[in-house]
Amino acid sequence: MTERYINPHTDFGFKRLFGSEFNKDLLISFLNALFVGEQTVKEVTFLNSEQLGERRDSRRAIFDVYCQNEQGDRFIVEMQNAYQAYFKDRSLFYSTFPIREQAPKGSDWDFKLNHVYTVALLNFNMNEDAFDKEEIRHHVQLCDTATHKIFYDKLEFIYVEIAKFDKTLDELETLYDKWLYALKNLYKLTQRPKELCDKVFDRLFEEAEIAKFTPQEIREYEASKMA
């Protein structure tokens, strides 16, 4: 292989960096950079990423990363490398699973739900008419169309078009900028830039170095790239 570091746009690469207990500090750092000022995640617990339907023949869903924080709020984090015509529909469909699983068995339930976040990292331009074309991060909630006030604040969709991120290393200012740069350019790098000197990136570059993979991991990564 010609690259030194793993491509996080692949299924194998993204799950290796963000979907394991060993690397959950990377996921926590990214979520806090993404939600800065809105949400602070101190701890996450990984949940079953394979969600089954109510019946044996129902459609299932497999998330890239599925976790909850210390308050019980759920996070679905997806990396989508290629354009998909109905990705918006897919993200809405996915959000129904963490909503539904909060309903306990039995009749004693007051219908109170915890927050559900769907975070979609897109390596393409979504071309959504409702979005500001100049922005990279898009925040979607249920609102009243007349007053534009939030009707329900516990269901949020965050779409990040990382393909449109064009800041250079010299222009990186925030931890969020650095994460977007790393997600977009990691597999193109031959060495670690001095601008990514934050402690959390020690782990990122350590886990991303392909030379440290086992032969089996390399085969799985190559298969993921081809897919």
VENVEN-V627386 format. One record per residue. N is the residue number from 1. SS is DSSP state (H for helix, E for strand, - for the rest). Layout:
BEGIN
{{N;SS} {N;SS}}
END
This chain:
BEGIN
{{1;-} {2;-} {3;-} {4;-} {5;E} {6;-} {7;-} {8;-} {9;-} {10;-} {11;H} {12;H} {13;H} {14;H} {15;H} {16;H} {17;H} {18;H} {19;-} {20;-} {21;H} {22;H} {23;H} {24;H} {25;H} {26;H} {27;H} {28;H} {29;H} {30;H} {31;H} {32;H} {33;H} {34;H} {35;-} {36;-} {37;-} {38;-} {39;-} {40;-} {41;-} {42;-} {43;-} {44;E} {45;E} {46;E} {47;-} {48;-} {49;-} {50;E} {51;E} {52;-} {53;-} {54;-} {55;-} {56;-} {57;-} {58;-} {59;-} {60;-} {61;E} {62;E} {63;-} {64;-} {65;E} {66;E} {67;E} {68;E} {69;E} {70;-} {71;-} {72;-} {73;-} {74;E} {75;E} {76;E} {77;E} {78;E} {79;E} {80;E} {81;-} {82;-} {83;-} {84;-} {85;-} {86;-} {87;H} {88;H} {89;H} {90;H} {91;H} {92;H} {93;H} {94;H} {95;H} {96;H} {97;H} {98;H} {99;H} {100;H} {101;-} {102;-} {103;-} {104;-} {105;-} {106;-} {107;-} {108;-} {109;-} {110;-} {111;-} {112;-} {113;-} {114;-} {115;-} {116;E} {117;E} {118;E} {119;E} {120;E} {121;E} {122;E} {123;-} {124;-} {125;-} {126;-} {127;-} {128;-} {129;-} {130;-} {131;-} {132;-} {133;-} {134;-} {135;-} {136;-} {137;E} {138;E} {139;E} {140;E} {141;E} {142;E} {143;E} {144;-} {145;-} {146;-} {147;-} {148;-} {149;-} {150;E} {151;E} {152;E} {153;E} {154;E} {155;E} {156;E} {157;E} {158;E} {159;E} {160;E} {161;E} {162;H} {163;H} {164;H} {165;-} {166;-} {167;-} {168;-} {169;H} {170;H} {171;H} {172;-} {173;-} {174;-} {175;H} {176;H} {177;H} {178;H} {179;H} {180;H} {181;H} {182;H} {183;H} {184;H} {185;H} {186;H} {187;H} {188;H} {189;-} {190;-} {191;-} {192;-} {193;-} {194;-} {195;-} {196;-} {197;-} {198;-} {199;-} {200;H} {201;H} {202;H} {203;H} {204;H} {205;H} {206;H} {207;H} {208;H} {209;E} {210;H} {211;H} {212;H} {213;-} {214;-} {215;H} {216;H} {217;H} {218;H} {219;H} {220;H} {221;H} {222;H} {223;H} {224;H} {225;H} {226;H} {227;-}}
END
